């Protein structure tokens, strides 16, 4: 059987992103999303999540960009004096690889973000990370330990198969060489993902798609992915939303692309493709 999780990242980034995600769930085929405890529109997203209990909501854990949840004095190696996390993924990776960030500080921040989401009345279906920082083996081990301790058993496996990425690059979806290189980098970092997951009893979908075509999953591209799904459980990562002034001010590299991906999730042709191939839509709640 083919089962598919369609997950929207960045819930809580802006009200426009939140609106696009909820609309993609109510009117389209979206099944899951991940909430940013550090997001400027967190409270709005939490309220929308409570109003839509059938939408699977996990934690989109943030270790780069924005203001941390834990007090700066408790995570001083991770943030600056104002509580700001490392500005870029590259800066974070350099610091964590060189040992300049204490693992206890990463753990403290991850726990604080999960606690904030739970305190808003939301029990997370799963965990993933902004910019896939848990692909780094150091972060993965910390996150796996936190997940087990907090009773969260489901985790995104961010490694996209290079065969899938190359196939997407050669198809009408138009994955770029730069995005395929990013996929390769994540796969190299996450070589111990399976062994760590087994050690901590974590479950992930069989297959993950979306990195190579981030921001490009309009109706035709999403149909192409659905046409090529393998048996088993697949997660497709998306970033739907409404592009407004608040989104522009965030500096996110995905702007109008979010509206394209929302269009894909709302498209009748995508729903027909899902029905044609007998794909069962699920959220992380159904992942055992």
Secondary structure, DSSP 4 states (H G I P E B T S, - for coil): -EEEEEEEEEETS-HHHHHHHHHHHHTSS--EEEE-TT-TTHHHHHHHHHH-TTSEEEEEE-SBSSB-SS-GGGSTTTB-TT-BBBSSHHHHHHHHHTT-S-HHHHHHHHHHHHHHHHHTT---S-EEEGGGGGGSHHHHHHHHHHHHHHT--BB------HHHHHHHHTSTT---HHHHHHHHHHHHHTTTHHHHHHHHT-B--SEEE-STTTT---HHHHHHHHHTPPSEEEEEEE------HHHHHHT-S-SHHHHHHHHHHH-HHHHHHHHHTTPEE--GGG--
